[in-house]
Amino acid sequence: MIVKTFEASSMAEALSKVKGELGPRAVILHTRSLRRGGVMGFMARNVVEITASADVRIAAGKRRAGTAPQGERDAAAGRTGPAERRNLVRSVYAKAGGAADDSGAGMATVGAGAGGREISGTGFATTREMATAVLKEPTFELRSELSSLRGMVETLLQRTSRIAGERSDLPEQLARAYVTLIEQQVADEIAERVADDLKTELTAEQLGNATLVRERLIGKLAAMVPAAVTSTVARPNTGVGCRSICLVGPTGVGKTTTIAKLAAAFKLRQKQKVGLITIDTYRIAAVDQLRTYANIIGVPLKVVLTPQELVAGMRELSDCDVILIDTAGRSPADELKLNELSGFLAAGNPTEVHLVLASTTTQAAMESALQRFGRVRVDQIIFTKLDEAVSFGILLNVARKASKALSYITTGQDVPDHVEVGQPRRLARLILGEKL
């Protein structure tokens, strides 16, 4: 079997290389994302690596004349056929000190034992224990993982090929842009809509101009994303008193780091008086992390445990231009913790509540967070970890569905450099291949 590894700056580009060299029926064996180059981690670039082969045959449906035997079809599709199952059982029996006959049924007998249905001669107390051992066999696990991965990648490849074929009515430049949107996981209805609009609005001569098509497409995509501000990291509006910004969201999305970036931007670049409050006392060392940032930036930090303490802390910092409030990560499924968060927000009543979502999570996870945290309160959204994202299309899908202004995006770990105002045109250009 010939196995090749392809590298690219994005998953879409890597898949394109796989299809170009191995064909649309190539089988993906392994994928990973890594950072390469730079000096001691700085200026490193993201690389997506795909290992694939064109020699693995996948068969489905009923057997026709001339097709491979069932055992070969099972192996190609990643399934465990009868012969394979017999070999697995023999392997498990051998490891347990038993023996199996040619049918794979085994020489063991089942009797009543103190621990349940004892299987004599195998070393297993129950049939369930033996079945568990079979399922844990490396061969079984590997085939299951390959089958699952193969199915996901084939679906993506077939979807891209099918849609590209169905839109053969599009001019060349527009067709290329359309496929890019699909590969970037932009929702089908959005890709269809912008392609049809541009086809109608532009003349044949204009549609042949790749630069013009790209600019018009950026405008169409940008118009679908609500935006909060249009300049650099915004200067707080001090005309109505102290501005308080609270960040909420699931665990691990980068709220504390984003708080530090915003605090540094407001204090060091905008010369504002900034105060920090944290109610994240659940996560180990969370307070120490934010206190370290506060000491470096030179801003006061208050740690609160109750809604009443939050109100008192905001009152003490009321002479600041802006107060940034960090909260503990909550699972969208944890109603108890969400209710607790709701109590803090109701008591403190911050000027703005921003829901922080990581670009590395799935669209379904983002939409679930939007729904659950929306019951508490969400005014704007922040997308973090764009430097780790495989594609940017789902950000457009989520922002459009949320109908909430995109306030900020973060593009790395550096404080305060890797934070930007969430400009829709910037997101649109990223979707069309612009580098961070």
C-alpha positions as CSV (number, residue, x, y, z in Angstrom):
1,M,0.0,0.0,0.0
2,I,1.4,3.4,-1.0
3,V,1.1,5.9,1.8
4,K,1.8,9.6,1.3
5,T,1.9,12.6,3.7
6,F,0.7,16.0,2.6
7,E,1.3,19.4,4.4
8,A,-0.5,22.7,4.0
9,S,-1.4,25.8,6.0
10,S,-5.1,24.8,6.2
11,M,-7.2,21.6,6.2
12,A,-8.9,22.7,3.0
13,E,-5.6,23.2,1.2
14,A,-4.3,19.8,2.4
15,L,-7.4,18.0,1.3
16,S,-7.1,19.7,-2.1
17,K,-3.5,18.3,-2.4
18,V,-4.8,14.8,-1.4
19,K,-7.5,14.9,-4.1
20,G,-5.1,16.3,-6.7
21,E,-2.5,13.6,-6.3
22,L,-4.4,10.6,-5.1
23,G,-7.9,11.3,-6.5
24,P,-11.3,11.8,-4.9
25,R,-11.5,8.3,-3.5
26,A,-8.3,8.7,-1.4
27,V,-8.5,7.3,2.1
28,I,-7.3,9.5,5.0
29,L,-5.3,7.5,7.5
30,H,-4.2,10.2,9.9
31,T,-4.5,14.0,10.5
32,R,-2.7,16.4,12.8
33,S,-2.1,20.1,13.4
34,L,1.2,21.4,14.5
35,R,3.3,24.5,14.6
36,R,6.6,24.7,12.7
37,G,9.5,27.1,12.3
38,G,10.2,30.2,14.2
39,V,12.6,30.8,17.0
40,M,11.8,29.3,20.4
41,G,8.1,29.2,19.5
42,F,7.9,32.7,18.2
43,M,6.8,33.4,14.6
44,A,6.0,29.7,14.2
45,R,3.4,28.9,11.5
46,N,0.5,26.5,11.7
47,V,0.8,23.3,9.6
48,V,-1.9,20.8,8.8
49,E,-0.6,17.3,8.0
50,I,-2.7,14.5,6.4
51,T,-1.5,11.0,5.7
52,A,-3.5,9.3,3.0
53,S,-3.5,6.4,0.6
54,A,-5.2,5.6,-2.7
55,D,-4.8,1.8,-2.5
56,V,-7.5,1.1,0.2
57,R,-10.7,-0.2,-1.4
58,I,-14.0,0.6,0.2
59,A,-17.1,-1.4,-0.9
60,A,-20.7,-1.0,0.1
61,G,-24.1,-2.4,-0.7
62,K,-24.9,-5.9,-2.1
63,R,-22.3,-8.0,-3.8
64,R,-22.5,-8.1,-7.5
65,A,-20.8,-10.4,-10.0
66,G,-17.1,-9.7,-10.0
67,T,-17.0,-7.9,-6.6
68,A,-14.6,-8.8,-3.8
69,P,-15.6,-11.4,-1.3
70,Q,-17.3,-10.3,1.9
71,G,-14.1,-10.7,4.0
72,E,-12.2,-8.4,1.7
73,R,-15.1,-5.9,1.6
74,D,-15.3,-5.9,5.4
75,A,-11.5,-5.2,5.7
76,A,-11.6,-2.4,3.1
77,A,-14.6,-0.8,4.9
78,G,-13.0,-1.1,8.3
79,R,-15.6,-3.6,9.5
80,T,-14.8,-6.7,11.5
81,G,-16.1,-9.7,9.5
82,P,-16.8,-13.3,10.7
83,A,-13.2,-14.5,10.0
84,E,-11.8,-11.4,11.7
85,R,-14.0,-11.9,14.7
86,R,-12.9,-15.5,15.0
87,N,-9.3,-14.4,15.0
88,L,-10.0,-11.8,17.7
89,V,-11.6,-14.4,19.9
90,R,-8.7,-16.8,19.4
91,S,-6.3,-14.0,20.4
92,V,-8.2,-13.2,23.6
93,Y,-8.5,-16.9,24.5
94,A,-4.8,-17.4,24.0
95,K,-3.9,-14.4,26.2
96,A,-6.2,-15.7,28.9
97,G,-4.7,-19.2,28.8
98,G,-7.7,-20.8,27.0
99,A,-8.1,-22.3,23.5
100,A,-10.5,-21.8,20.6
101,D,-11.6,-24.3,18.0
102,D,-11.8,-23.5,14.3
103,S,-15.2,-21.9,14.5
104,G,-14.0,-19.4,17.1
105,A,-16.6,-20.6,19.5
106,G,-13.9,-21.9,21.9
107,M,-13.4,-25.0,23.9
108,A,-14.7,-23.2,27.0
109,T,-17.8,-24.2,28.9
110,V,-20.2,-21.9,30.8
111,G,-21.1,-22.7,34.3
112,A,-22.6,-21.1,37.4
113,G,-19.9,-19.4,39.4
114,A,-19.9,-17.0,42.4
115,G,-19.1,-14.0,40.2
116,G,-21.9,-14.7,37.6
117,R,-21.7,-16.9,34.5
118,E,-18.2,-18.3,34.7
119,I,-16.4,-19.3,31.5
120,S,-14.1,-22.2,32.4
121,G,-10.9,-22.6,30.7
122,T,-10.6,-18.9,29.6
123,G,-9.7,-17.0,32.8
124,F,-12.8,-14.8,32.4
125,A,-15.4,-14.7,35.2
126,T,-18.2,-13.6,32.9
127,T,-19.1,-13.4,29.3
128,R,-19.3,-9.6,29.6
129,E,-15.7,-9.6,30.8
130,M,-14.6,-11.6,27.8
131,A,-16.5,-9.4,25.4
132,T,-14.9,-6.3,26.9
133,A,-11.5,-7.9,26.3
134,V,-12.3,-8.5,22.7
135,L,-13.5,-4.9,22.2
136,K,-10.2,-3.7,23.7
137,E,-8.1,-5.6,21.3
138,P,-5.8,-3.2,19.4
139,T,-6.9,-4.6,16.0
140,F,-10.5,-4.0,16.8
141,E,-9.9,-0.5,18.1
142,L,-7.7,0.5,15.2
143,R,-10.3,-0.7,12.6
144,S,-13.1,1.2,14.4
145,E,-11.1,4.4,14.5
146,L,-10.1,4.1,10.8
147,S,-13.7,3.4,9.8
148,S,-15.0,6.4,11.7
149,L,-12.3,8.7,10.3
150,R,-12.7,7.4,6.8
151,G,-16.4,8.0,6.9
152,M,-16.0,11.6,8.0
153,V,-13.4,12.5,5.4
154,E,-15.3,10.7,2.6
155,T,-18.4,12.7,3.5
156,L,-16.4,15.9,3.2
157,L,-14.7,14.9,-0.1
158,Q,-18.0,13.8,-1.6
159,R,-19.8,16.9,-0.4
160,T,-17.2,19.2,-2.1
161,S,-17.1,17.2,-5.3
162,R,-20.9,16.9,-5.5
163,I,-21.6,20.6,-4.9
164,A,-18.8,21.7,-7.3
165,G,-20.4,19.5,-9.9
166,E,-23.9,20.8,-9.3
167,R,-22.7,24.4,-9.7
168,S,-21.2,23.9,-13.1
169,D,-23.4,26.9,-14.1
170,L,-21.1,29.3,-12.4
171,P,-18.3,31.1,-14.3
172,E,-14.8,29.9,-13.6
173,Q,-13.7,32.6,-11.1
174,L,-17.0,32.5,-9.2
175,A,-17.0,28.6,-9.2
176,R,-13.5,28.6,-7.6
177,A,-14.7,31.1,-4.9
178,Y,-17.8,29.0,-4.3
179,V,-15.7,25.8,-3.8
180,T,-13.4,27.7,-1.4
181,L,-16.5,28.7,0.7
182,I,-17.6,25.0,0.8
183,E,-14.1,23.8,1.8
184,Q,-14.0,26.4,4.5
185,Q,-17.2,24.9,5.9
186,V,-19.4,28.0,5.1
187,A,-23.0,26.8,5.3
188,D,-24.5,25.6,2.0
189,E,-27.3,28.2,2.0
190,I,-24.8,31.1,2.5
191,A,-22.5,29.8,-0.2
192,E,-25.5,29.3,-2.6
193,R,-26.9,32.8,-1.8
194,V,-23.7,34.8,-2.3
195,A,-22.8,32.9,-5.5
196,D,-26.3,33.4,-7.0
197,D,-26.3,37.1,-6.0
198,L,-22.9,37.8,-7.6
199,K,-23.8,35.9,-10.7
200,T,-26.9,38.1,-11.1
201,E,-25.2,41.4,-10.2
202,L,-22.0,41.2,-12.2
203,T,-21.6,41.3,-16.0
204,A,-19.8,38.5,-17.9
205,E,-16.7,40.7,-18.1
206,Q,-16.8,41.5,-14.4
207,L,-17.2,37.8,-13.6
208,G,-14.0,37.1,-15.4
209,N,-12.1,39.5,-13.2
210,A,-10.8,37.4,-10.2
211,T,-9.9,40.4,-8.1
212,L,-13.3,42.0,-8.6
213,V,-15.1,38.8,-7.8
214,R,-13.1,38.4,-4.6
215,E,-13.8,41.9,-3.4
216,R,-17.5,41.7,-4.1
217,L,-17.6,38.3,-2.3
218,I,-15.8,39.8,0.7
219,G,-18.4,42.5,0.8
220,K,-21.2,40.0,0.7
221,L,-19.8,37.9,3.5
222,A,-18.9,40.9,5.7
223,A,-22.5,42.2,5.4
224,M,-23.7,39.0,7.1
225,V,-21.7,39.7,10.3
226,P,-22.9,42.3,12.8
227,A,-20.0,44.4,14.2
228,A,-19.7,46.4,17.4
229,V,-16.8,48.7,16.5
230,T,-14.8,49.5,13.3
231,S,-11.5,50.9,14.6
232,T,-8.7,49.6,16.7
233,V,-9.3,48.0,20.1
234,A,-12.0,50.5,21.2
235,R,-11.6,53.4,23.6
236,P,-14.1,53.0,26.4
237,N,-17.0,55.3,26.3
238,T,-16.4,57.4,29.4
239,G,-19.3,59.8,28.6
240,V,-21.7,57.7,30.6
241,G,-19.5,56.9,33.6
242,C,-17.5,53.7,34.2
243,R,-17.9,51.0,31.5
244,S,-17.9,47.4,32.8
245,I,-17.2,44.5,30.5
246,C,-17.9,40.9,31.6
247,L,-16.6,37.9,29.8
248,V,-18.5,34.6,30.0
249,G,-18.2,31.3,28.2
250,P,-17.4,27.6,28.3
251,T,-14.3,26.2,30.0
252,G,-11.0,26.5,28.1
253,V,-12.0,29.2,25.6
254,G,-9.4,31.7,26.7
255,K,-11.4,34.2,28.8
256,T,-8.6,35.1,31.3
257,T,-6.0,35.6,28.6
258,T,-8.5,37.8,26.6
259,I,-9.2,39.8,29.7
260,A,-5.5,40.5,30.1
261,K,-5.1,41.5,26.5
262,L,-8.0,44.0,26.7
263,A,-6.7,45.4,30.0
264,A,-3.3,45.9,28.5
265,A,-4.7,47.5,25.4
266,F,-6.9,49.9,27.3
267,K,-4.2,50.8,29.8
268,L,-1.1,50.9,27.7
269,R,-2.4,52.0,24.4
270,Q,-5.5,54.0,25.2
271,K,-4.1,55.4,28.5
272,Q,-7.3,54.5,30.4
273,K,-7.7,53.8,34.1
274,V,-8.5,50.1,34.2
275,G,-9.7,47.8,37.0
276,L,-10.0,44.0,37.1
277,I,-12.4,41.8,39.0
278,T,-12.4,38.0,38.9
279,I,-15.1,35.6,40.2
280,D,-13.2,32.6,38.8
281,T,-12.3,30.9,42.0
282,Y,-13.0,27.4,40.8
283,R,-10.1,26.8,38.4
284,I,-6.8,26.0,40.1
285,A,-4.4,29.0,39.9
286,A,-6.9,31.1,37.9
287,V,-6.6,34.0,40.4
288,D,-2.8,33.8,40.4
289,Q,-2.8,33.9,36.6
290,L,-4.9,37.1,36.5
291,R,-3.0,38.6,39.4
292,T,0.3,38.1,37.5
293,Y,-1.2,39.9,34.5
294,A,-2.5,42.7,36.8
295,N,0.9,43.3,38.4
296,I,2.6,43.4,35.0
297,I,0.1,45.8,33.5
298,G,-0.2,47.8,36.7
299,V,-3.9,47.7,37.4
300,P,-5.8,46.8,40.6
301,L,-7.4,43.4,40.9
302,K,-10.3,42.3,43.2
303,V,-11.3,38.7,43.9
304,V,-15.0,38.3,44.7
305,L,-16.9,35.2,45.9
306,T,-20.5,36.3,46.0
307,P,-22.8,38.6,44.0
308,Q,-22.8,41.1,46.9
309,E,-19.0,41.2,46.8
310,L,-19.1,41.8,43.1
311,V,-21.3,44.9,43.6
312,A,-19.0,46.1,46.3
313,G,-15.9,45.6,44.1
314,M,-17.5,47.4,41.2
315,R,-18.3,50.3,43.5
316,E,-14.7,50.5,44.8
317,L,-13.5,50.6,41.2
318,S,-16.1,53.1,40.0
319,D,-13.4,55.8,39.4
320,C,-12.0,53.6,36.6
321,D,-12.8,54.2,32.9
322,V,-13.4,50.5,32.4
323,I,-13.8,47.5,34.6
324,L,-13.1,44.1,33.2
325,I,-14.8,41.1,34.9
326,D,-13.5,37.6,34.5
327,T,-15.8,34.6,35.2
328,A,-15.3,30.9,35.7
329,G,-15.8,28.7,32.7
330,R,-19.2,27.0,32.7
331,S,-20.3,23.9,30.8
332,P,-23.4,24.9,28.7
333,A,-25.1,21.7,30.2
334,D,-24.5,22.7,33.8
335,E,-27.7,24.5,34.7
336,L,-26.7,25.0,38.4
337,K,-23.5,26.9,37.4
338,L,-25.3,28.9,34.8
339,N,-27.9,29.9,37.4
340,E,-25.1,31.0,39.7
341,L,-23.6,33.1,36.9
342,S,-27.0,34.6,36.2
343,G,-27.1,35.7,39.9
344,F,-23.7,37.5,39.5
345,L,-24.8,39.3,36.3
346,A,-28.1,40.3,37.8
347,A,-26.4,41.8,40.8
348,G,-23.5,43.5,39.0
349,N,-25.5,44.5,35.9
350,P,-22.3,45.1,33.7
351,T,-22.5,47.5,30.8
352,E,-21.6,44.7,28.3
353,V,-21.6,40.9,28.5
354,H,-19.4,39.2,25.9
355,L,-19.7,35.5,25.2
356,V,-16.2,34.0,24.4
357,L,-16.1,31.1,21.9
358,A,-13.0,29.2,20.8
359,S,-12.5,28.9,17.0
360,T,-11.1,25.4,17.6
361,T,-14.5,24.0,18.7
362,T,-17.2,22.6,16.5
363,Q,-20.2,24.6,15.1
364,A,-22.6,22.5,17.1
365,A,-20.7,23.2,20.4
366,M,-20.7,27.0,19.6
367,E,-24.4,27.0,18.9
368,S,-25.1,25.1,22.1
369,A,-23.1,27.6,24.1
370,L,-25.0,30.5,22.3
371,Q,-28.3,28.9,23.2
372,R,-27.5,28.2,26.9
373,F,-25.6,31.3,27.7
374,G,-28.2,33.4,25.8
375,R,-30.6,32.4,28.5
376,V,-28.3,34.2,31.0
377,R,-27.3,37.2,29.0
378,V,-25.2,37.7,25.9
379,D,-24.7,41.2,24.3
380,Q,-21.7,40.5,22.0
381,I,-19.4,37.6,21.0
382,I,-15.6,37.2,20.9
383,F,-13.9,34.5,18.8
384,T,-10.6,33.3,20.3
385,K,-7.7,31.1,19.1
386,L,-8.0,31.9,15.4
387,D,-4.4,30.9,15.1
388,E,-5.3,27.3,15.9
389,A,-8.5,27.1,13.8
390,V,-8.6,24.7,10.9
391,S,-11.2,26.7,9.0
392,F,-13.0,30.0,9.5
393,G,-16.3,29.3,7.7
394,I,-18.1,28.1,10.9
395,L,-17.3,31.5,12.5
396,L,-19.4,33.2,9.8
397,N,-22.2,30.6,10.3
398,V,-22.2,31.1,14.1
399,A,-22.0,34.9,14.0
400,R,-24.8,35.2,11.5
401,K,-27.0,32.8,13.5
402,A,-26.2,34.6,16.8
403,S,-27.4,38.0,15.6
404,K,-24.9,39.5,18.1
405,A,-22.2,41.9,17.3
406,L,-18.7,40.5,16.9
407,S,-16.6,42.6,19.3
408,Y,-13.1,41.1,19.3
409,I,-11.0,38.3,17.9
410,T,-7.8,36.9,19.3
411,T,-5.0,35.5,17.0
412,G,-2.4,34.2,19.4
413,Q,-1.1,34.1,23.0
414,D,0.9,37.4,23.1
415,V,-0.4,40.1,25.5
416,P,-1.5,42.6,24.3
417,D,-0.7,42.2,20.6
418,H,-2.9,39.3,19.6
419,V,-6.3,40.9,20.0
420,E,-8.2,42.7,17.3
421,V,-11.5,44.4,16.8
422,G,-13.9,41.9,15.2
423,Q,-14.2,43.5,11.8
424,P,-16.4,41.6,9.4
425,R,-14.2,42.2,6.4
426,R,-11.3,40.7,8.2
427,L,-13.2,37.5,8.9
428,A,-14.4,37.4,5.3
429,R,-10.8,37.7,4.0
430,L,-9.7,34.9,6.3
431,I,-12.4,32.7,4.9
432,L,-11.1,33.4,1.4
433,G,-7.5,32.4,2.4
434,E,-5.9,35.5,3.8
435,K,-3.2,34.7,6.4
436,L,-3.4,35.8,10.0
